[in-house]
Amino acid sequence: MLDINGKDESKWQDFLKVADSQNSPEAIEGFLLAVKDCYLDKIPGAKDTDFLPKEMTSRYNITIAVPPQSSQAVSPG
């Protein structure tokens, strides 16, 4: 899907129309999050502000929660 759609906004709009037509968007939330993550990871120069990640975040309230880093030092040995 990423190879076909790339950064083509019109192709992603078609993809989102199909996602919108699902009876239960909650049921495919994990899939949509995976698509967003893959897009950001695999498309050269992709940013959170690109059409697809921005639309998915606003339409489906999909966010990426980054767990806080522990400030505890780890000693070797």
Residue pairs with C-beta under 8 A, 6 or more apart in sequence:
1 15
1 35
2 38
2 39
2 42
2 43
4 11
5 11
5 12
5 15
6 43
7 43
7 46
7 50
7 51
9 51
9 52
12 51
12 52
12 55
16 55
16 56
16 59
19 25
19 28
19 32
19 59
19 60
20 59
22 28
25 32
25 60
29 60
29 62
32 56
32 60
32 62
33 62
33 64
35 52
35 56
36 52
36 53
36 56
36 57
36 62
36 64
37 64
39 46
39 50
39 52
39 53
40 46
40 47
40 48
40 53
43 50
46 53
47 53
48 54
48 57
56 62
57 63
